[in-house]
Amino acid sequence: MTSPAPETIEREKDRPWQPLYDLPDAAVKLGNVSRSTLYRLIDQGKLVRVNIGSKAVITGKSLARYVEELMAATPDSAHSKERDRQKRQGTARDRNS
C-alpha cells in the first residue's frame, strides 16, 4: 500500500466539511465509552448524530467540541496547583492585614 501524495493530504486538510465517525469509532475517540454513554451524549445534545442512509454517524466537529469542553472544565494539575498556591497566599495576606 502506498502513502497518499502530499498534495492529496493538503486537499483533505482544506476540506470545508468535518470528518464523520461511525458509532464504534466515536466511542473509541472518547476513550472507549459505552454505546449507552454515546447515545446519552447524543440525547443531551453534546454530540451531533446524522444518518447517511440507514447508517448513524457522529460529526467530527461535535466530537472535537465536546472534548474541548471537557478539557476546559477539567483543570490540569499545573493550573490547579498554581490556583491553590494563590489561594493560600491570599488567605495568609488576609490574616496579616
Secondary structure per residue as TSV (DSSP state, phi and psi in degrees):
chain	resnum	aa	ss	phi	psi
A	1	M	-	360.0	133.9
A	2	T	-	-98.6	155.1
A	3	S	-	-78.2	149.4
A	4	P	-	-66.4	150.3
A	5	A	-	-64.7	149.0
A	6	P	H	-54.9	-36.4
A	7	E	H	-68.0	-29.9
A	8	T	H	-67.8	-42.2
A	9	I	H	-62.0	-43.4
A	10	E	H	-61.9	-42.4
A	11	R	H	-62.6	-40.8
A	12	E	H	-65.5	-35.9
A	13	K	H	-68.5	-28.7
A	14	D	T	-89.7	1.8
A	15	R	-	-62.9	140.1
A	16	P	S	-75.0	-14.3
A	17	W	S	-98.9	155.7
A	18	Q	-	-88.9	154.5
A	19	P	-	-69.0	159.1
A	20	L	E	-115.0	146.4
A	21	Y	E	-124.3	133.4
A	22	D	E	-69.8	167.4
A	23	L	H	-59.4	-44.7
A	24	P	H	-62.1	-38.8
A	25	D	H	-67.4	-38.6
A	26	A	H	-63.5	-40.0
A	27	A	H	-62.7	-39.2
A	28	V	H	-65.9	-42.6
A	29	K	H	-60.0	-27.5
A	30	L	T	-96.2	19.4
A	31	G	T	87.3	32.8
A	32	N	S	63.2	43.8
A	33	V	-	-68.4	160.1
A	34	S	-	-74.0	162.9
A	35	R	H	-61.1	-40.0
A	36	S	H	-66.4	-35.8
A	37	T	H	-64.5	-41.1
A	38	L	H	-60.7	-46.4
A	39	Y	H	-66.1	-34.6
A	40	R	H	-64.3	-41.7
A	41	L	H	-64.3	-36.3
A	42	I	H	-65.5	-48.1
A	43	D	H	-61.6	-32.5
A	44	Q	T	-80.2	-4.9
A	45	G	T	81.3	11.3
A	46	K	S	-83.4	-23.5
A	47	L	S	-125.3	146.7
A	48	V	-	-103.1	122.3
A	49	R	E	-106.6	133.5
A	50	V	E	-128.3	156.0
A	51	N	E	-108.8	136.6
A	52	I	E	-116.2	102.5
A	53	G	T	65.3	-124.6
A	54	S	T	-98.5	3.7
A	55	K	E	-94.1	126.7
A	56	A	E	-89.3	134.5
A	57	V	E	-135.0	157.7
A	58	I	E	-108.8	137.0
A	59	T	E	-73.5	141.0
A	60	G	H	-63.4	-32.8
A	61	K	H	-63.4	-42.1
A	62	S	H	-70.6	-34.5
A	63	L	H	-62.4	-47.5
A	64	A	H	-61.8	-42.9
A	65	R	H	-63.3	-42.6
A	66	Y	H	-64.2	-43.2
A	67	V	H	-63.8	-40.8
A	68	E	H	-62.8	-40.1
A	69	E	H	-62.8	-41.5
A	70	L	H	-62.3	-43.9
A	71	M	H	-67.2	-36.9
A	72	A	H	-68.2	-32.1
A	73	A	H	-83.1	-13.4
A	74	T	S	-110.7	105.6
A	75	P	-	-68.0	137.8
A	76	D	-	-76.7	165.9
A	77	S	H	-63.4	-34.9
A	78	A	H	-65.9	-45.9
A	79	H	H	-66.6	-38.7
A	80	S	H	-62.7	-44.5
A	81	K	H	-64.6	-41.0
A	82	E	H	-64.6	-42.9
A	83	R	H	-63.8	-41.2
A	84	D	H	-63.0	-40.8
A	85	R	H	-63.4	-42.6
A	86	Q	H	-65.1	-38.0
A	87	K	H	-63.7	-43.2
A	88	R	H	-62.8	-41.8
A	89	Q	H	-65.5	-40.5
A	90	G	H	-64.5	-38.8
A	91	T	H	-66.6	-42.3
A	92	A	H	-65.3	-39.7
A	93	R	H	-63.8	-40.8
A	94	D	H	-64.3	-36.9
A	95	R	H	-70.0	-33.9
A	96	N	H	-80.2	-12.6
A	97	S	-	-83.1	360.0
